[in-house]
């Protein structure tokens, strides 16, 4: 059995049987059996099913948010925002799947003018989704909703810390669609071994969100069967504060991005590069704001506990390393770490080779460094082996700066706005992962293109793809080729 507990109090939340390789295979088989029915429903009926699911979630949102708070620890308002953002994505995927995935005719070219050329998108079949604990609804939904809208069935393995949330989410689909066969969306419970069994099972695709180290293991295991993967892994996201930024607004956004959800956000700001001319003002504004933030489990808490107990040790080691290497604690420090809660920690002049700058901290910490100019900030931002997302604050140069950053997403003059816009694809570069969820790219990623060429009529004497072609035919082709491509325009 596997149990979940409230990370703030240690009180038990729920207990589930562990799914071993055999039970995972059974779940995948059930999903395989349901796949044809779900795919053949077509876009219209799938959309209706998904929107019934969304309505069921919204109509029972208070109950759902209480469970998220119990297993993850985040405040109820944060849980509510997470759920409604997930519903926005669910609705977008259902609405836009027909337009994005419908068959498309393409020009066959002059040489094949007697053919019709069509691209049709086929669902992969059964998609295994492995979700995280920090955003246990929003993040896996970015794979689940888009995979389902594209016609796949899904076997979902939630984090062992938020199993109850995963079951509630999937059960809401079943309750909203009692006439549909079992297996369209199902859940398997357990730790890493259950996840391994899912990756090594007969699934047709894997979508994973989690650490880079685990992502690499999943990719290696999936390679044994050449199972396609989409991996959303770690981040070390930077914010750039230009000399023309609205400094107060930038500080407000960066503090929220760094501290919300106890800093347990893959796209949360962990590094901040500030042009020297506004550095002192920015540090003062940040300090003013973090002074008002207190973690806890009560209604007045700004944010909750560290969900994963071991993550407290990671935060501690990063802070200690930074201070030992000469960083200055502008706010908080070693005394801020009182497990399971970690108060805001702001560090100034942290060396670039320290753990707090080079590795993902995943806690309510922020490093700030002054730079000569925006160009230095860009260089330092891009020096990370990660490349998930970034933030830029500049009144006049925001887009210019954003286009120079080696990341998958950038928000200009606001924090993480791309995550709440369903039409924008999401994913990283470098060690932050491969592939995309969300948007048209996300829908397309959960399908495979099937190219169909159909000969509509025969052109006499132009049988190029045949041993019966003649010398005169080839002579004509050579002349046409020379005329079309032989002269530079």
N, C-alpha and C positions, 0 to 999 in steps of 0.2 A: 504494500500500500504506500501511497505518497500523500502527504498532507501539506496544506498551505496554512500560513499563520499571518496574523496582522503584524507587519514589521515594526509598528510603533509600540505595541503592547506585548507581543508574543502570544496572544490568544489564538487558539485554533480557529480556522475558518471552514475548512472542509477536508475530506479524505476521499481518495479515489484509488481504484485498482490500477496497478501499473500495467501498461500494455507492452508485452514482450514482442519479439519478432513475429511469432505466430499470430497474435491478435492484431498486430499492425498489418500483416498480410491479409487477414480477414477483412479489415477496414478498407484496404486498397481494393480487394476483390469486390466488395460491396459498391465502392465508388465506380469501379469498372462496369459493373452491371447496370448502374444508373446512368452512365455516361451517354449512352445512345439516346435514351429517352430525353435527357436534359438537352443534348445537342439538337435533337430533332424538334424540340418545342419551337425553335426559331427565336428571333430577336424579340418579337412582340410579346410572346408568352413568358419568355425569360424576364423581360423587363417588368411585367406585371408581378411575377413572383418576387423579384428583387425589391420592388417598391412596397409590396405587402410586408416584406421583411423589415424594410426601413421604418414603415409605419408602426410595426409591432415594437421595434426598439424605442422609438420616440414615445409611444404611449405608455411604456413601462420604464422610462429613463431614470426616474428617481430610484427605483429598486436596483437598476443596473449600476448607477453611480455609487450607491452604498456599497455594493460588492467590490467595485473597483477600489474605493477608498480602503475597504477592509483588507484586500490582498496586496495592493500596491502602496497604500499609505498616503496618496496625494489628496489634497483638499477636495471637497465635493464640487466646488465650482470648476476646478481644473479637470475633474473627471467629466463633468458636464460638457465643457468645451471640447474635450477629446472625443466624446461620443458624437456630438453634433457635427464636428469636422469629418469624422468617419462617415456619417450619414450623407454629408455633402458629396463625398467621393463616391459613395455607393449609388446615389442618385445620378451623378454625372456618368458613371460607367454604364448604368442601365440605359440612360437616355442616348448616349453617344455611340454605343457599340454598333448599332445598325449603320450609321454614317461612316464610321471608321473602318468597319470590317466587311462591308458589302462588297460583292464582286466588282472589279474594276476592269474595264476594257482599256487596252493600251494599243498604241499604233504599232503594227507589225513590221513596218519598214517597207521600202519599195521592193526589195528582193523577195519578200514574203507577203506581197499585197493581196494575194488570194486567200489569205488566212485571217481568221479572227483570233485575237490574242486576249486572254482573260487571266486575271490574277484573283484567285479565291483564297480566303483565309480559313484555315481549318484549326479547330481547337487541338491542343496537344493530346488531350484525353483526361488523365488523372494528374492533378498537380498536388504535390506535397508542400505544405506551407509550414515553416518553422518560425514561430513568432517570439518576440522579446517580452520582458517584464516591465520595461519602463513606460511604454505606451501600449498596453496589452490589447487595445481595441483598434486605435487609429493605424498603427503600423502594420499589423498583419492584414487588416482590412484592405490596405493598398495592394496587396496581392490577391486576397480572397475575392473581393468584389469584382476586380477586373478579370480575374480568371473565370469566375462564374459568368459574368456578362459575355465573355468571349465563347462560352459554351463548354467549358471544362467542368469537371467535378473536382472537389477539393477534400483532401484529408489534412486536417489542421492539427499540428502539435504546438500547443501554447507552452510558454515557459512553465517549468515546474513550480515557480513562485506564484503564478496567476492562472492556475488550472480552472478554478471556478469561473473566472471571467471568460475563458475560452469556451467552456461548456455552455454558459448562459448565452453567449453570442451565437453559437451554432444552434442551440435549442430554439432560439427565437426564429431562426429560419424555418425549422421544422414545424413549429406552432403556427407560423404564418402561412404555411403551404402543406396542410395535412394530406392533400390528395396526391402529392408528388411522391415518388419512390424514395425509400431510405437510401442514404449514401451520396446524395448530391453534395452535402456538406456534413462532414463528420469530424469527430475529435478523438485523438489518441493521447493518453496521459502518461507522463513519466519524465525521466531526466534525460541526460545525454544519450543513454543507450537506446531509449525509445526513438530519439531523433536519428541515431545511426541506423536503426532498423528501417525507419521511413525512407532515408536516403538510399539504402541498399535494397529497398523493395521494388516492386514492379511499377513504380510511378513513372510518368512520362516527362515530368519536369519538377524541379525543386526551386522554391522561393524561400530564401533565408534572410533573416535579420538578426544580427548579433556581432560578436567580436570578430576582428580580422583573423585571429588565430583559428577560431572555429570555422570561419568561412573557408579558409584554405583547406582544412580537413574535409569539409563537405565537398568542395570542388574536386579534390583528389579522389574521394570515394565515388562521386558521380561520374568521374571520367572512366571508371571501369566499365560502365554501360553506355558511355557517351550521352548520359542524361543531361539535357540542357539545364542551366541554372541561372537564376538572377540572385545576386548577393548584395545586400546592403549592410556594409560592415562599419568599422569604427570611423571616428572623425576627430579632428583637432582643429575645429573651425576658428577662423580668425575674423576679427572686425577691424576695418580701417577707418580711422577718424581723420578726415582731411582738414586742412587749415580753414576751409570755408564751411565746415559742418555746423549745423545747429547743435551746439555742444550739449545743452540741457536735454534735448530730445534724444541725442545719441547715447548719453549716459543712462537715461531711463530705459531705452531699448536694450542696451547691452546688459544692464543689471538684470532685467527680466530674462533675457536669453541665457545668461550664465547661471542664474540662481533658481529659476522656476523648476519645479519637479526635482528639487534637491540637486540640480545640475545634471540629472540623469537623462540627458537629451542628446541624441547623437548629433543633432545640428545646433546644439547650444554653443554659444561663444565661450571659448576657453582661452584664446589669445587675443589681445587687443593692441594694435599698433596705432599710435597717436602722434601726429605731427607736433613737433616740439612747441610751436607757437601757441597751441591750445592745450598742451599737456596738463599744466597746473589746474586750469579751469575744469578739464575733464575729470581729473582725479578728485577734485573737490566735489563735483556733482555726483560722481559715483559713490564717494564716501557718504555723502548726505543721504543717499537713497538706501544703501545697504544697512545703515544704522537703524532704519525703521523695520528691518526684516528679521523675523524670528521663526525658526522652525518649530513644529510641534504637531500634535494630533487633535487639538481643540479647534473650535470654530474661528478663533482669531489668528491661527497660525498662517504665516505667509506661504509656507510650503511644508511638506511632510518629512518623514524619516528617510534614511537610505534604505531602499527596498532590499537590496542584497547586502547582508551583513559584511561579507568579505570586502565589499567596495570601500568600506570605511578605512580599512588598512591601506588600500591603494591611495586614497586621498591623503592619509597621514604620511605615507612614504614620499609622495610627491611634494607636499608642503615642506617636510623636513629637508628633503634634498635641495629644494629651492633656497630655503633659508641658510642652509649650510654653505651654499655656493654664493652667498652675498646678496640675495634678494631682500627687499624691505617689505615688511608686512604693513601695508597701509591701513588695513582693517582686518581684525581677527588674526588667527594664527593657530598655534598648537592648542591653545586653550579653547578654540572653537569646536573642537572635535570631542563630542560627548555622545558616543554611540547609544542609540541608533540615529541620533541627530547630529548634523554638522552645520554650524552657523556659517554665515557668509565669510569668505576669506578673499581678500584682495591683495595681490602681491605686485610690487613694482620693481623694475629693473631685474627681471629674472633672466639668467643666462640662457641662451638659445639651446645649449646642450643639456639643460636640466630636464628631469622627468616631467616637470610641470609644463614645459613647453613642447617637448618632443613626443610625449606619450599621452594617450587619452586618459584624462583624470576621471571624468564621469562623476563629478561632485560639484558642490556649490562654490567653486573657486574661479578666480579670474586673474590672469596675468596681464599687466600693462607695461608697455615699453614705448618710450619716446623715440621718434625717428626724425631724421633731417627733413624728409619730404615724402610725398606719396610714393615715389619710385622705390625708395628703400622699403616702405611698408609692403608694397607689392612683392618685392624680392623675398622678404622674410616670410610673407604669407605663403608664397609658393614653394618655400624650401621644405615644407613638411612632406613626409612620405604619404600622408593622407590627403584626400581631396574631395571631401563630401560637400560642404557648403561654406558660405561666407556672407559677410555683411559689410556694406559700404555706406558711410555717411559723408555726403558732400552735396552742397546746394547746386553746383554747376558741373561737376566732373563725375557724378555717380556712375553713369552708364559707361563712360570711358574707362574708369577704373575697373568696373565689374568685368568688362570684356578681356582684361588682362590676367584674370585670376584662374588658376588651374583647379577648378572645382566643378561639381555637377550642377550647382545652383547658387545663386547670389540674390540677396535681398538688399535693395537700395533704399536707405532712409527709413527702414522699418525692420523689425526682427522676424526672420523665418516666414515671410509672407508667402513664399513659393509653396510651402507645405499646405497652406489652406486654399490654394487655387487648383482645383482638380484637373484643369486642362494642361497644367505644366508637368512634364515628366520629372521624376525624382530618382536620383542615384548618384554614385560617386565615381571618381577616377582614382588611379593608383591603388593604395591598399584600403581604400574606402569601398571597393567593390566593383562589380560589373553588372551591366544590364540596367533597365529602368522599370519602375512602376509608375502608376498615375498617367493621366493624359492619354493621347492617342498612341504614344510610344509604349505605354503600359499595356493597353489593349492588344496592340500588335505583338508585343513580346510574349503574350500568352497564346499565340497562334503560330502556325507555320504556313508560309505561302505555298499554294499549289498553283503552278503555272499550267495553263491549258491552251494549246494551239489547235485550232480546228480549220481544216481546209474547207473553204466555202465553194470553190469552183476550180476547175483545171484550166491552166493557161497553156494552150497548145505549144509544144516545142520548148517549154520552160521547166521541164522536169529536172531540176538541179539536184534533188536528193534521190537520185536513181542512177543505176548503171546504164540506163538507156539514154542518158543525156548525150547530145551530139556536139561535134566540134564547132558547128555554127552557133549553137547556143552559148558555148563558152566564149567564143569570139565576141558575141554581143555583150555578154556579161563584162568582159574585160574593157570594152569600149565605154560602157555605162559607168563602170567603176572609175576609170580614168577621168571621165568627164565630171563625176560627182565629187571625187576626193583628191584628184591629182593636182589641183591648183589651190594654193593658199588664198584665203579671202582677206 
